[in-house]
Every structure is written in structure tokens, then in C-alpha cells.
Amino acid sequence: MQKATSTKRVKFVNIKGTDFLTTLKSRVDQYFEENGISRNANGWMVVKTIAMLTMLLGPYALILFLEMPLWTMWVLTLIMGMGKAGIGLSIMHDANHGSYSTKSWINSIIGKTINLVGGHVITWQIQHNVLHHTYTNIYGHDEDVDTIPLMRFSPDAPLRPANKYQHFFCIPLYGLMTFFWALHKDYIQLLRYHKLGLLKRSRGTLTGQLIELTVTKIFYYIYMLVIPMLLLDISFGQWFIGFFSMHFVAGVVLALIFQLAHVLENTDYPVPTEKLTIENEWAIHQMKTTSNFAKENRILSWYCGGLNYQVEHHLFPKICHVHYRSLSNIVKQTAEEFSVPYNTHGTFMNALMSHFRHMKELGRPIPVAV
């Protein structure tokens, strides 16, 4: 697997000299100035933060301190899985982009809620903020489209026999995502990013991050494993079923939200030139490789942290997601004026079906013209 193996980075060259991003930024600035509002979180975002933390920790407390049947405990672990995903989508995501607050220490504290779900701040920031947001859908640079060999998310990835059936087994594999994060993935990433020099760029040292990662993993397993096993009359196997179920729900939810934004029939997979350049403005690259979905579904938008407005998020990651709905009209209008694609699917199901069709297509060889 390539997985960002090169220390040489892709550069974006605006060969057409377009003013798309300049114009868009000006209009977005004007929106905030005219309405006299902050680009960061508001009161509703604070309410959401409390709600998502409660969705994880509330069922956890009920399981520990109330006597209940095993099946009830299992149902509560599923709710915890939704809470884990909600924290990742709606809280730590904004904070680790620096958009939750103007105060860096608040972003740092809120961003560390990723530790509650078994992840690690630095590895997540490098994979997501640096590699994915900069090099979206560029194979060999964006690790989100370069995962395990069983999955082929890019037409530029090697085609393997198992990929032919990936549209059938992708959901079960998505469910394993956070489970492996909690086990070992962060260590593997940390060592790889250190070799590539990416850890240094993120103001971290290998020794310091290994210590912090190990401490947070110990904390995670104390509250998720040790405490339940001490307080509850359950076997390790029963605990594992609940733990795995929680992670499976979180993995499926997180994976689908992000896959429905980039791995679709209407998104592009640009290939750099031999000189490692993309002959396009970075913002237009984002428009071509990203898609919105279910923009009118307010409940879904609330839960997934506005990431169904993925176009707006990729263009303005340092703006809190509570503003994406309002910004979407500005982005769409500007895109139309500059003849730039504005990809969107009307509903979640439409986007999901497009993802499955595209996964099936990516699992088959490209027909050779006769």
C-alpha cells in the first residue's frame, strides 16, 4: 500500500488564473460581517457537545450502576456507539480543525475528546487535516482512499480479485474501523508519520507522542474494560460482545458519513503530473472531489456535525459546522458563476446507493475498447 509513502508533496497550480476562491472568501467574509456573528461555535453547539457526550457516557453509567438484563446492556452499548460517532463527527472534529473556539486551549481540550472514543489527536490531525484535506482523493497522498487491499476506493489503486465483491462486504469492514483504532492503528500511523517527517511538522516528537498515546490508551481501557469487569457480573466474552458492538456501530456511522462525501459516482480522482502538480486551483480541486448529501435533512445534519455539507467544510474547515447551511447558498451561487461543479445528492439514500454502485464499479477492470 502506498499510504503517503513519499515525503514529496503535491502542489496545486492555478494555470487558468481563476479567482474562484478569492471571490468566494470575500463573499463569506461579507456574510459574517453583515450578520455580526462569529465563525466559531454558538450556544447550540455547546448544547450539542453536552448531548453527544451524554449519549456516550449516559448509557455507560446506566450499565455500571443499574441492574438490568444482558440484552438491555447490549442495546445501551449500541447507543454508546452512536455517541462515539457523534463525538467524532460533531465535537472533536471541529475542535481539531480549530473552528470550535477562537481560544486554542478550548479547541485543545475539546479536541481531546477523541481519547474518549479510543483515538489519538496527533495521528488523526495528520491523516485528516493534513493529508485528506490537502490532497483529497489523490491516491498515494490521501490515506482515506488508500486503506487495506480488500478495499479499492480509487481507480488508481491496484485492482485485486477480492475487490470484485467489495460492494457486498464494505459495510462489515467499515464497522471494524474504530475497533482497530482502539487497538493498534494509532501506533502504526505514528511510526509511519515520524519516518515521513510529518510528525515533526505537527509539532510533536516521536517519544513524546508515544508516551501520550500509551497513556491515553491505558485510560481508555481502564474506563472501558477494567472498571466494567470490576463492577459488573459479566464474563470477558460478554464484555467483548458489548465493546465490539459499540465500536461496530461507531465505525459504520463514521465511515459512511465520510465515504458519502468523496467515494461516489460524481466525484473525481485527479492524478498529479510527473512533477507532482495538480493543474488546478486547490479550491476547485476540492469542489471536484467532494459532494454534499441530504442538505435538507436537519436531524441528520445536526447529528453528523454538518458533514453532509462536506463541500463547505472542505473549503472552510476553520469555520464551525453550525454555519455550513447558511454558507451553502453562497458557495453554490459562486460555483455556478465560475462554471465549477457543485456536487450534491438530495437524500442520504441517494448518496448511499451511488456509493455502492461506485464501489461495484471500482471493483471491476476498466473495459478495453475494441
Secondary structure, DSSP 4 states (H G I P E B T S, - for coil): --SS--SSPPEE--TT---HHHHHHHHHHHHHHHHT--SS--HHHHHHHHHHHHHHHHHHHHHHHS---HHHHHHHHHHHHHHHHHHHHHTHHHHHTT-S-SSHHHHHHHHGGGGGGT--HHHHIIIIIIIIHHSTT-TTT-GGG---TT---STTSPP-GGGGGHHHHHHHHHTTHHHHIIIIIHHHHHHHHHHTTHHHHTT--HHHHHHHHHHHHHHHHIIIIIHHHHHS---HHHHHHHHHHHHHHHHHHHHHHHHHHHSSTT-------TTSEESS-HHHHHHHH--EE-TT-HHHHHHTTTTTSHHHHHH-TTS-GGGHHHHHHHHHHHHHHTT----EESSHHHHHHHHHHHHHHHTSPPPPP-
